[in-house]
Amino acid sequence: MKKFIALAALAAASLAQAQTATGGATYAIDPTHTFVTYEITHFGTSTNRGRFDKKEGSVKFDKAAKTGRVEVSFDLASVNTGVAAMNTHLLSDDLFSAAKFPTAKFVGDKFVFNGDKVVEVVGELTLKGKTAPVTLKATHFNCYDNPMLKREVCGGDFEAVIDRTQWGVDYGLAYGFPKNVKLVIQVEAVKQ
């Protein structure tokens, strides 16, 4: 279950960085307005949530060409569920094997648009040395001129439901923990 949460958070963080392009402008992720969280149900009763506090990456975004590229890495040791014992378990070999694989990475190189709005970012997530496709869907997306920064800011809320077993995160299946994890990534990036 902790593995699901961490994987979801990781994917969410990767999605937050999913606004890039090979051409166009470079945008720097604003850490004060970027959040990566994950959600997994707990025996069908409540929902466990967590986040990755440390992430880094680059975004390129070309609205005119409707292209983008994003690369985001996540420090697995920064997982934060609010419960120290759960954080420790997520980092163990039961789940993320963080000592062997300390980071996870999302690379998105296909942006899908509806008009001027990004509606999906298609890419791949690498976790525990395995890479599998992930498509992040935008529930919100907007670009605006930030009056305080005097620069354009683009961002939105993105989410995906991933099957954690694709990355070898199988802990708890025998106990009834679901294999699906919801990743939620809220991101804002400032044009450089």
TIRO-2110 file (N, C-alpha, C; in Angstrom, 1 decimal):
// TIRO-2110
0.8, -1.2, 0.0, N, 1, A
0.0, 0.0, 0.0, CA, 1, A
0.9, 1.2, 0.0, C, 1, A
1.9, 1.2, 0.8, N, 2, A
2.9, 2.3, 0.8, CA, 2, A
3.5, 2.5, -0.5, C, 2, A
3.8, 1.3, -1.1, N, 3, A
4.4, 1.3, -2.5, CA, 3, A
3.5, 2.0, -3.5, C, 3, A
2.2, 1.7, -3.4, N, 4, A
1.2, 2.3, -4.3, CA, 4, A
1.3, 3.8, -4.1, C, 4, A
1.3, 4.3, -2.9, N, 5, A
1.2, 5.7, -2.5, CA, 5, A
2.5, 6.4, -3.1, C, 5, A
3.6, 5.8, -2.9, N, 6, A
4.9, 6.4, -3.3, CA, 6, A
4.9, 6.4, -4.8, C, 6, A
4.5, 5.4, -5.5, N, 7, A
4.5, 5.3, -6.9, CA, 7, A
3.5, 6.4, -7.5, C, 7, A
2.4, 6.5, -6.9, N, 8, A
1.4, 7.5, -7.3, CA, 8, A
2.0, 8.9, -7.2, C, 8, A
2.6, 9.1, -6.1, N, 9, A
3.2, 10.5, -5.8, CA, 9, A
4.3, 10.7, -6.9, C, 9, A
5.1, 9.7, -7.1, N, 10, A
6.1, 9.9, -8.1, CA, 10, A
5.6, 10.2, -9.5, C, 10, A
4.6, 9.5, -9.9, N, 11, A
4.0, 9.7, -11.2, CA, 11, A
3.4, 11.1, -11.2, C, 11, A
2.8, 11.5, -10.1, N, 12, A
2.2, 12.8, -10.1, CA, 12, A
3.2, 13.9, -10.2, C, 12, A
4.3, 13.8, -9.5, N, 13, A
5.3, 14.8, -9.6, CA, 13, A
5.8, 14.8, -11.0, C, 13, A
6.0, 13.7, -11.7, N, 14, A
6.5, 13.6, -13.1, CA, 14, A
5.5, 14.4, -14.0, C, 14, A
4.2, 14.2, -13.7, N, 15, A
3.2, 14.9, -14.5, CA, 15, A
3.3, 16.4, -14.3, C, 15, A
3.6, 16.8, -13.2, N, 16, A
3.7, 18.2, -12.9, CA, 16, A
4.8, 18.9, -13.8, C, 16, A
5.7, 18.1, -14.2, N, 17, A
6.8, 18.6, -15.0, CA, 17, A
6.5, 18.4, -16.5, C, 17, A
5.3, 18.0, -16.8, N, 18, A
5.0, 17.5, -18.2, CA, 18, A
4.7, 18.6, -19.2, C, 18, A
5.3, 19.8, -19.1, N, 19, A
5.0, 20.8, -20.1, CA, 19, A
6.3, 21.2, -20.7, C, 19, A
6.7, 20.5, -21.7, N, 20, A
8.0, 20.8, -22.4, CA, 20, A
7.9, 20.7, -23.9, C, 20, A
8.9, 21.2, -24.5, N, 21, A
9.0, 21.1, -26.0, CA, 21, A
10.4, 21.2, -26.4, C, 21, A
10.7, 20.6, -27.6, N, 22, A
12.1, 20.7, -28.1, CA, 22, A
12.4, 22.1, -28.6, C, 22, A
11.3, 22.8, -29.1, N, 23, A
11.5, 24.2, -29.5, CA, 23, A
10.7, 25.0, -28.4, C, 23, A
10.4, 26.3, -28.8, N, 24, A
9.6, 27.1, -27.9, CA, 24, A
10.4, 27.6, -26.7, C, 24, A
9.7, 28.0, -25.7, N, 25, A
10.2, 28.6, -24.5, CA, 25, A
10.6, 27.6, -23.4, C, 25, A
11.5, 28.0, -22.6, N, 26, A
11.8, 27.2, -21.4, CA, 26, A
11.1, 27.8, -20.2, C, 26, A
10.5, 26.9, -19.4, N, 27, A
9.8, 27.3, -18.2, CA, 27, A
10.4, 26.6, -17.0, C, 27, A
10.6, 27.3, -15.9, N, 28, A
11.1, 26.8, -14.7, CA, 28, A
10.0, 26.5, -13.8, C, 28, A
10.0, 25.3, -13.2, N, 29, A
8.9, 24.9, -12.3, CA, 29, A
9.0, 25.7, -11.0, C, 29, A
7.8, 26.2, -10.6, N, 30, A
7.7, 27.0, -9.4, CA, 30, A
7.4, 26.0, -8.2, C, 30, A
8.4, 25.8, -7.3, N, 31, A
8.2, 24.8, -6.3, CA, 31, A
7.1, 25.2, -5.3, C, 31, A
6.8, 26.5, -5.2, N, 32, A
5.8, 26.9, -4.2, CA, 32, A
4.4, 26.7, -4.8, C, 32, A
4.3, 26.4, -6.1, N, 33, A
2.9, 26.1, -6.7, CA, 33, A
2.9, 24.8, -7.4, C, 33, A
3.9, 23.9, -7.0, N, 34, A
3.9, 22.6, -7.7, CA, 34, A
3.9, 21.5, -6.6, C, 34, A
2.9, 20.6, -6.7, N, 35, A
2.7, 19.5, -5.7, CA, 35, A
2.5, 18.2, -6.5, C, 35, A
3.1, 17.1, -6.0, N, 36, A
2.9, 15.8, -6.5, CA, 36, A
2.4, 14.9, -5.4, C, 36, A
1.2, 14.4, -5.6, N, 37, A
0.6, 13.5, -4.6, CA, 37, A
0.2, 12.2, -5.2, C, 37, A
-0.1, 11.2, -4.3, N, 38, A
-0.6, 10.0, -4.8, CA, 38, A
-1.8, 9.6, -3.9, C, 38, A
-2.6, 8.7, -4.4, N, 39, A
-3.8, 8.2, -3.6, CA, 39, A
-3.9, 6.8, -3.8, C, 39, A
-4.2, 6.0, -2.8, N, 40, A
-4.5, 4.6, -2.9, CA, 40, A
-5.5, 4.2, -1.8, C, 40, A
-6.4, 3.4, -2.2, N, 41, A
-7.4, 3.0, -1.2, CA, 41, A
-6.9, 2.0, -0.2, C, 41, A
-7.4, 2.1, 1.0, N, 42, A
-7.0, 1.2, 2.1, CA, 42, A
-8.1, 0.3, 2.5, C, 42, A
-8.0, -0.9, 2.0, N, 43, A
-9.0, -2.0, 2.2, CA, 43, A
-10.4, -1.5, 1.9, C, 43, A
-10.5, -0.6, 0.8, N, 44, A
-11.8, -0.2, 0.4, CA, 44, A
-12.6, 0.7, 1.3, C, 44, A
-11.9, 1.2, 2.3, N, 45, A
-12.6, 2.1, 3.3, CA, 45, A
-12.1, 3.6, 3.1, C, 45, A
-10.9, 3.8, 3.4, N, 46, A
-10.4, 5.2, 3.3, CA, 46, A
-9.3, 5.3, 2.2, C, 46, A
-8.8, 6.5, 2.0, N, 47, A
-7.8, 6.7, 1.0, CA, 47, A
-6.5, 7.2, 1.7, C, 47, A
-5.4, 6.5, 1.4, N, 48, A
-4.1, 6.9, 1.9, CA, 48, A
-3.5, 7.8, 0.9, C, 48, A
-2.9, 8.9, 1.4, N, 49, A
-2.2, 9.9, 0.5, CA, 49, A
-0.8, 10.2, 0.9, C, 49, A
0.0, 10.6, -0.1, N, 50, A
1.4, 11.0, 0.2, CA, 50, A
1.9, 11.9, -0.9, C, 50, A
3.1, 12.4, -0.7, N, 51, A
3.7, 13.3, -1.7, CA, 51, A
5.2, 13.1, -1.7, C, 51, A
5.8, 13.5, -2.8, N, 52, A
7.3, 13.6, -2.9, CA, 52, A
7.7, 15.1, -2.8, C, 52, A
8.5, 15.4, -1.8, N, 53, A
8.8, 16.8, -1.5, CA, 53, A
10.0, 17.3, -2.4, C, 53, A
10.8, 16.4, -2.9, N, 54, A
12.0, 16.9, -3.7, CA, 54, A
11.9, 16.3, -5.1, C, 54, A
11.8, 17.3, -6.0, N, 55, A
11.8, 17.0, -7.5, CA, 55, A
12.5, 18.0, -8.2, C, 55, A
13.0, 17.6, -9.4, N, 56, A
13.7, 18.6, -10.3, CA, 56, A
13.5, 18.2, -11.7, C, 56, A
13.6, 19.1, -12.6, N, 57, A
13.5, 18.8, -14.0, CA, 57, A
13.5, 20.0, -14.9, C, 57, A
13.2, 19.8, -16.1, N, 58, A
13.1, 20.9, -17.1, CA, 58, A
11.9, 20.8, -18.0, C, 58, A
11.4, 21.9, -18.4, N, 59, A
10.2, 21.9, -19.2, CA, 59, A
10.5, 22.9, -20.4, C, 59, A
10.1, 22.4, -21.6, N, 60, A
10.1, 23.3, -22.8, CA, 60, A
8.7, 23.2, -23.3, C, 60, A
8.2, 24.3, -23.8, N, 61, A
6.8, 24.4, -24.2, CA, 61, A
6.6, 25.4, -25.3, C, 61, A
6.0, 24.9, -26.4, N, 62, A
5.8, 25.7, -27.6, CA, 62, A
4.3, 25.7, -27.9, C, 62, A
3.6, 26.8, -27.5, N, 63, A
2.2, 26.8, -27.7, CA, 63, A
1.8, 26.9, -29.2, C, 63, A
2.6, 27.6, -29.9, N, 64, A
2.3, 27.8, -31.4, CA, 64, A
2.4, 26.5, -32.1, C, 64, A
3.5, 25.8, -31.8, N, 65, A
3.7, 24.5, -32.5, CA, 65, A
3.0, 23.3, -31.9, C, 65, A
2.4, 23.6, -30.7, N, 66, A
1.7, 22.6, -29.9, CA, 66, A
2.6, 21.4, -29.6, C, 66, A
3.7, 21.7, -29.1, N, 67, A
4.7, 20.7, -28.7, CA, 67, A
5.2, 21.0, -27.3, C, 67, A
5.9, 20.0, -26.8, N, 68, A
6.5, 20.1, -25.5, CA, 68, A
7.4, 19.0, -25.1, C, 68, A
8.2, 19.2, -24.1, N, 69, A
9.0, 18.1, -23.6, CA, 69, A
9.2, 18.4, -22.1, C, 69, A
9.1, 17.3, -21.3, N, 70, A
9.4, 17.5, -19.9, CA, 70, A
10.2, 16.3, -19.4, C, 70, A
11.1, 16.6, -18.5, N, 71, A
11.9, 15.6, -17.8, CA, 71, A
11.9, 16.0, -16.4, C, 71, A
11.4, 15.0, -15.6, N, 72, A
11.3, 15.3, -14.1, CA, 72, A
11.8, 14.1, -13.4, C, 72, A
12.7, 14.4, -12.4, N, 73, A
13.2, 13.3, -11.5, CA, 73, A
12.7, 13.5, -10.1, C, 73, A
12.5, 12.4, -9.4, N, 74, A
12.0, 12.4, -8.1, CA, 74, A
12.9, 11.7, -7.1, C, 74, A
13.1, 12.4, -6.0, N, 75, A
14.0, 11.8, -5.0, CA, 75, A
13.0, 11.0, -4.1, C, 75, A
13.2, 9.6, -4.2, N, 76, A
12.3, 8.8, -3.5, CA, 76, A
12.4, 8.9, -2.0, C, 76, A
13.5, 9.3, -1.5, N, 77, A
13.7, 9.5, 0.0, CA, 77, A
12.9, 10.6, 0.5, C, 77, A
12.4, 11.5, -0.4, N, 78, A
11.6, 12.6, 0.1, CA, 78, A
10.1, 12.3, 0.2, C, 78, A
9.7, 11.0, 0.1, N, 79, A
8.3, 10.7, 0.2, CA, 79, A
7.8, 11.1, 1.6, C, 79, A
6.6, 11.6, 1.6, N, 80, A
6.1, 12.1, 2.9, CA, 80, A
4.6, 11.7, 3.0, C, 80, A
4.3, 10.8, 3.9, N, 81, A
2.9, 10.4, 4.1, CA, 81, A
2.3, 11.0, 5.4, C, 81, A
3.2, 11.6, 6.2, N, 82, A
2.8, 12.1, 7.5, CA, 82, A
2.9, 11.1, 8.5, C, 82, A
3.4, 9.9, 8.2, N, 83, A
3.6, 8.8, 9.1, CA, 83, A
5.0, 8.2, 8.9, C, 83, A
5.9, 8.4, 9.8, N, 84, A
7.3, 8.1, 9.7, CA, 84, A
7.5, 6.6, 9.3, C, 84, A
6.8, 5.7, 10.0, N, 85, A
6.9, 4.3, 9.7, CA, 85, A
6.5, 3.9, 8.3, C, 85, A
5.5, 4.6, 7.8, N, 86, A
5.0, 4.3, 6.4, CA, 86, A
6.1, 4.8, 5.4, C, 86, A
6.6, 6.0, 5.7, N, 87, A
7.7, 6.5, 4.8, CA, 87, A
8.8, 5.5, 4.7, C, 87, A
9.2, 5.0, 5.9, N, 88, A
10.4, 4.0, 5.9, CA, 88, A
10.0, 2.8, 5.1, C, 88, A
8.8, 2.3, 5.3, N, 89, A
8.4, 1.1, 4.6, CA, 89, A
8.4, 1.3, 3.1, C, 89, A
7.9, 2.5, 2.6, N, 90, A
7.9, 2.8, 1.2, CA, 90, A
9.3, 2.7, 0.6, C, 90, A
10.3, 3.1, 1.4, N, 91, A
11.7, 3.2, 0.8, CA, 91, A
12.3, 1.8, 0.8, C, 91, A
11.7, 0.8, 1.5, N, 92, A
12.3, -0.5, 1.7, CA, 92, A
12.2, -1.3, 0.4, C, 92, A
12.9, -2.5, 0.4, N, 93, A
12.8, -3.4, -0.8, CA, 93, A
11.4, -3.9, -1.0, C, 93, A
10.5, -3.9, 0.0, N, 94, A
9.1, -4.3, -0.2, CA, 94, A
8.5, -3.4, -1.3, C, 94, A
8.9, -2.1, -1.4, N, 95, A
8.2, -1.2, -2.3, CA, 95, A
9.2, -0.6, -3.3, C, 95, A
9.8, 0.5, -2.9, N, 96, A
10.6, 1.3, -3.9, CA, 96, A
12.1, 0.9, -4.0, C, 96, A
12.6, 0.1, -3.1, N, 97, A
14.0, -0.2, -3.1, CA, 97, A
14.9, 1.0, -3.3, C, 97, A
14.6, 2.0, -2.5, N, 98, A
15.2, 3.3, -2.7, CA, 98, A
16.8, 3.3, -2.5, C, 98, A
17.3, 2.4, -1.8, N, 99, A
18.8, 2.3, -1.6, CA, 99, A
19.4, 2.0, -3.0, C, 99, A
18.8, 1.1, -3.7, N, 100, A
19.3, 0.7, -5.0, CA, 100, A
18.9, 1.6, -6.2, C, 100, A
17.7, 2.2, -6.0, N, 101, A
17.1, 3.0, -7.1, CA, 101, A
16.6, 4.3, -6.4, C, 101, A
17.5, 5.3, -6.1, N, 102, A
17.1, 6.4, -5.3, CA, 102, A
16.2, 7.5, -6.0, C, 102, A
16.1, 7.4, -7.3, N, 103, A
15.3, 8.4, -8.0, CA, 103, A
14.4, 7.7, -9.0, C, 103, A
13.3, 8.4, -9.3, N, 104, A
12.4, 7.9, -10.4, CA, 104, A
12.3, 9.1, -11.4, C, 104, A
12.0, 8.8, -12.6, N, 105, A
12.0, 9.9, -13.7, CA, 105, A
10.8, 9.7, -14.6, C, 105, A
10.2, 10.8, -14.9, N, 106, A
9.2, 10.9, -15.9, CA, 106, A
9.7, 11.7, -17.1, C, 106, A
9.6, 11.2, -18.3, N, 107, A
9.9, 12.0, -19.5, CA, 107, A
8.7, 12.0, -20.4, C, 107, A
8.1, 13.2, -20.6, N, 108, A
7.0, 13.3, -21.5, CA, 108, A
7.4, 14.1, -22.7, C, 108, A
7.1, 13.5, -23.9, N, 109, A
7.5, 14.2, -25.1, CA, 109, A
6.4, 14.4, -26.1, C, 109, A
5.2, 14.1, -25.7, N, 110, A
4.0, 14.3, -26.6, CA, 110, A
3.0, 15.0, -25.8, C, 110, A
2.7, 16.2, -26.2, N, 111, A
1.6, 17.0, -25.6, CA, 111, A
0.4, 17.0, -26.5, C, 111, A
-0.8, 16.7, -26.0, N, 112, A
-2.0, 16.7, -26.7, CA, 112, A
-2.8, 17.9, -26.3, C, 112, A
-3.3, 18.6, -27.3, N, 113, A
-4.0, 19.9, -27.1, CA, 113, A
-5.4, 19.8, -27.5, C, 113, A
-6.2, 20.7, -26.9, N, 114, A
-7.6, 21.0, -27.4, CA, 114, A
-7.6, 22.5, -27.5, C, 114, A
-7.4, 23.0, -28.7, N, 115, A
-7.3, 24.5, -28.8, CA, 115, A
-5.9, 24.9, -28.3, C, 115, A
-5.9, 25.8, -27.4, N, 116, A
-4.6, 26.3, -26.8, CA, 116, A
-4.3, 25.6, -25.4, C, 116, A
-5.2, 24.6, -25.0, N, 117, A
-5.0, 24.0, -23.7, CA, 117, A
-4.4, 22.6, -23.9, C, 117, A
-3.4, 22.3, -23.0, N, 118, A
-2.9, 21.0, -23.0, CA, 118, A
-3.9, 20.1, -22.2, C, 118, A
-4.2, 19.0, -22.9, N, 119, A
-5.2, 18.1, -22.2, CA, 119, A
-4.5, 16.7, -21.8, C, 119, A
-3.4, 16.4, -22.4, N, 120, A
-2.6, 15.2, -22.0, CA, 120, A
-1.2, 15.4, -22.3, C, 120, A
-0.4, 14.7, -21.5, N, 121, A
1.1, 14.6, -21.7, CA, 121, A
1.4, 13.1, -21.7, C, 121, A
1.9, 12.6, -22.8, N, 122, A
2.2, 11.2, -23.0, CA, 122, A
3.7, 11.0, -22.8, C, 122, A
4.1, 10.0, -22.0, N, 123, A
5.5, 9.8, -21.8, CA, 123, A
5.8, 8.5, -21.1, C, 123, A
6.9, 8.4, -20.4, N, 124, A
7.3, 7.2, -19.7, CA, 124, A
7.8, 7.5, -18.3, C, 124, A
7.5, 6.6, -17.4, N, 125, A
8.0, 6.7, -16.1, CA, 125, A
9.0, 5.5, -15.8, C, 125, A
10.1, 5.9, -15.3, N, 126, A
11.1, 4.9, -14.9, CA, 126, A
11.2, 4.9, -13.4, C, 126, A
11.0, 3.7, -12.8, N, 127, A
11.0, 3.4, -11.4, CA, 127, A
11.6, 2.0, -11.2, C, 127, A
12.4, 1.9, -10.2, N, 128, A
13.1, 0.6, -9.9, CA, 128, A
13.7, 0.0, -11.1, C, 128, A
14.3, 0.8, -11.9, N, 129, A
15.0, 0.3, -13.1, CA, 129, A
14.1, -0.1, -14.2, C, 129, A
12.8, 0.1, -14.1, N, 130, A
11.9, -0.4, -15.2, CA, 130, A
11.2, 0.9, -15.7, C, 130, A
10.9, 0.8, -17.0, N, 131, A
10.3, 1.9, -17.7, CA, 131, A
9.0, 1.5, -18.3, C, 131, A
7.9, 2.2, -18.1, N, 132, A
6.6, 1.9, -18.7, CA, 132, A
5.9, 3.2, -19.1, C, 132, A
5.0, 3.1, -20.1, N, 133, A
4.2, 4.3, -20.5, CA, 133, A
3.3, 4.8, -19.4, C, 133, A
3.1, 6.2, -19.4, N, 134, A
2.2, 6.9, -18.5, CA, 134, A
1.6, 8.0, -19.3, C, 134, A
0.3, 8.2, -19.3, N, 135, A
-0.4, 9.4, -19.9, CA, 135, A
-1.0, 10.1, -18.8, C, 135, A
-0.6, 11.4, -18.7, N, 136, A
-1.2, 12.3, -17.7, CA, 136, A
-2.3, 13.1, -18.3, C, 136, A
-3.5, 13.1, -17.7, N, 137, A
-4.6, 13.9, -18.3, CA, 137, A
-4.7, 15.2, -17.5, C, 137, A
-4.9, 16.3, -18.2, N, 138, A
-5.1, 17.6, -17.5, CA, 138, A
-6.6, 17.8, -17.1, C, 138, A
-6.8, 18.0, -15.8, N, 139, A
-8.1, 18.4, -15.4, CA, 139, A
-8.3, 19.9, -15.4, C, 139, A
-7.2, 20.7, -15.4, N, 140, A
-7.1, 22.1, -15.6, CA, 140, A
-5.8, 22.4, -16.3, C, 140, A
-5.8, 23.5, -17.1, N, 141, A
-4.6, 24.0, -17.7, CA, 141, A
-4.9, 25.4, -18.1, C, 141, A
-3.9, 26.3, -17.9, N, 142, A
-4.0, 27.7, -18.2, CA, 142, A
-2.6, 28.3, -18.3, C, 142, A
-2.5, 29.4, -19.1, N, 143, A
-1.3, 30.2, -19.1, CA, 143, A
-1.8, 31.7, -18.8, C, 143, A
-1.1, 32.4, -18.0, N, 144, A
-1.5, 33.8, -17.7, CA, 144, A
-0.2, 34.6, -17.5, C, 144, A
-0.4, 35.9, -17.6, N, 145, A
0.7, 36.9, -17.3, CA, 145, A
0.6, 37.2, -15.8, C, 145, A
1.7, 36.7, -15.0, N, 146, A
1.7, 36.9, -13.6, CA, 146, A
2.0, 38.3, -13.3, C, 146, A
1.1, 39.1, -12.6, N, 147, A
1.3, 40.5, -12.4, CA, 147, A
2.5, 40.8, -11.4, C, 147, A
2.8, 39.8, -10.6, N, 148, A
3.9, 40.0, -9.6, CA, 148, A
5.3, 39.7, -10.3, C, 148, A
5.3, 38.6, -11.0, N, 149, A
6.6, 38.2, -11.7, CA, 149, A
6.8, 38.9, -13.0, C, 149, A
5.8, 39.5, -13.6, N, 150, A
5.9, 40.1, -14.9, CA, 150, A
6.4, 39.1, -15.9, C, 150, A
5.9, 37.9, -15.8, N, 151, A
6.2, 36.8, -16.8, CA, 151, A
5.0, 35.9, -17.0, C, 151, A
5.1, 35.2, -18.1, N, 152, A
4.0, 34.2, -18.3, CA, 152, A
4.2, 33.0, -17.4, C, 152, A
3.1, 32.5, -16.9, N, 153, A
3.1, 31.3, -16.1, CA, 153, A
2.1, 30.3, -16.7, C, 153, A
2.5, 29.1, -16.9, N, 154, A
1.6, 28.1, -17.4, CA, 154, A
1.6, 26.9, -16.4, C, 154, A
0.4, 26.3, -16.3, N, 155, A
0.3, 25.1, -15.4, CA, 155, A
-1.0, 24.6, -15.4, C, 155, A
-1.2, 23.6, -14.5, N, 156, A
-2.5, 22.9, -14.4, CA, 156, A
-2.4, 21.8, -13.4, C, 156, A
-3.5, 21.1, -13.4, N, 157, A
-3.7, 19.9, -12.5, CA, 157, A
-3.7, 18.7, -13.5, C, 157, A
-2.9, 17.7, -13.2, N, 158, A
-2.8, 16.5, -14.1, CA, 158, A
-2.9, 15.3, -13.2, C, 158, A
-3.5, 14.2, -13.8, N, 159, A
-3.6, 13.0, -13.1, CA, 159, A
-3.6, 11.8, -14.0, C, 159, A
-3.2, 10.7, -13.4, N, 160, A
-3.2, 9.4, -14.1, CA, 160, A
-3.5, 8.3, -13.1, C, 160, A
-4.1, 7.2, -13.5, N, 161, A
-4.1, 6.0, -12.7, CA, 161, A
-3.2, 5.0, -13.3, C, 161, A
-2.2, 4.6, -12.4, N, 162, A
-1.2, 3.7, -12.9, CA, 162, A
-1.3, 2.3, -12.2, C, 162, A
-0.8, 1.3, -12.9, N, 163, A
-0.7, 0.0, -12.3, CA, 163, A
0.7, -0.2, -11.8, C, 163, A
0.8, -0.2, -10.5, N, 164, A
2.2, -0.2, -9.9, CA, 164, A
3.0, -1.5, -10.2, C, 164, A
2.3, -2.6, -10.5, N, 165, A
3.0, -3.8, -10.8, CA, 165, A
3.8, -3.7, -12.0, C, 165, A
3.6, -2.8, -12.9, N, 166, A
4.4, -2.6, -14.1, CA, 166, A
5.8, -2.2, -13.7, C, 166, A
6.0, -1.7, -12.5, N, 167, A
7.4, -1.3, -12.1, CA, 167, A
7.9, -2.3, -11.0, C, 167, A
7.2, -3.4, -10.8, N, 168, A
7.6, -4.4, -9.8, CA, 168, A
7.3, -4.0, -8.4, C, 168, A
6.3, -3.2, -8.2, N, 169, A
5.9, -2.8, -6.9, CA, 169, A
4.6, -3.6, -6.6, C, 169, A
4.9, -4.8, -6.0, N, 170, A
3.8, -5.8, -5.9, CA, 170, A
3.4, -6.0, -4.4, C, 170, A
4.1, -5.3, -3.5, N, 171, A
3.8, -5.6, -2.1, CA, 171, A
2.3, -5.3, -1.8, C, 171, A
1.7, -6.3, -1.0, N, 172, A
0.4, -6.1, -0.5, CA, 172, A
-0.7, -6.7, -1.3, C, 172, A
-0.4, -7.1, -2.5, N, 173, A
-1.5, -7.6, -3.4, CA, 173, A
-2.2, -8.8, -2.8, C, 173, A
-1.4, -9.7, -2.1, N, 174, A
-2.0, -10.9, -1.4, CA, 174, A
-2.9, -10.5, -0.3, C, 174, A
-2.7, -9.3, 0.3, N, 175, A
-3.5, -8.8, 1.4, CA, 175, A
-4.7, -8.0, 1.0, C, 175, A
-4.8, -7.8, -0.3, N, 176, A
-6.0, -7.0, -0.8, CA, 176, A
-5.7, -5.6, -1.1, C, 176, A
-4.4, -5.1, -1.1, N, 177, A
-4.1, -3.8, -1.5, CA, 177, A
-4.3, -3.7, -3.0, C, 177, A
-4.9, -2.6, -3.5, N, 178, A
-5.1, -2.5, -5.0, CA, 178, A
-3.8, -2.3, -5.7, C, 178, A
-3.8, -2.7, -6.9, N, 179, A
-2.6, -2.4, -7.7, CA, 179, A
-2.6, -1.0, -8.4, C, 179, A
-3.8, -0.4, -8.4, N, 180, A
-3.9, 0.9, -9.1, CA, 180, A
-3.7, 2.0, -8.1, C, 180, A
-2.9, 3.0, -8.5, N, 181, A
-2.6, 4.2, -7.7, CA, 181, A
-2.9, 5.4, -8.6, C, 181, A
-3.6, 6.4, -7.9, N, 182, A
-3.9, 7.7, -8.6, CA, 182, A
-2.8, 8.7, -8.3, C, 182, A
-2.3, 9.2, -9.4, N, 183, A
-1.3, 10.3, -9.3, CA, 183, A
-1.9, 11.6, -9.6, C, 183, A
-1.7, 12.6, -8.7, N, 184, A
-2.2, 13.9, -8.9, CA, 184, A
-1.1, 14.9, -8.9, C, 184, A
-0.9, 15.6, -10.0, N, 185, A
0.2, 16.6, -10.1, CA, 185, A
-0.3, 18.0, -10.4, C, 185, A
-0.1, 18.9, -9.5, N, 186, A
-0.4, 20.3, -9.7, CA, 186, A
0.9, 21.0, -9.9, C, 186, A
0.9, 21.7, -11.1, N, 187, A
2.2, 22.4, -11.4, CA, 187, A
2.0, 23.8, -12.0, C, 187, A
2.9, 24.7, -11.7, N, 188, A
3.0, 25.9, -12.3, CA, 188, A
4.4, 26.2, -12.7, C, 188, A
4.7, 26.7, -13.9, N, 189, A
6.0, 26.9, -14.4, CA, 189, A
6.1, 28.3, -15.0, C, 189, A
7.2, 28.9, -14.7, N, 190, A
7.4, 30.3, -15.1, CA, 190, A
8.3, 30.4, -16.3, C, 190, A
7.9, 31.2, -17.3, N, 191, A
8.6, 31.3, -18.5, CA, 191, A
9.9, 32.1, -18.2, C, 191, A
11.0, 31.5, -18.8, N, 192, A
12.4, 32.1, -18.5, CA, 192, A
12.8, 33.1, -19.7, C, 192, A
END
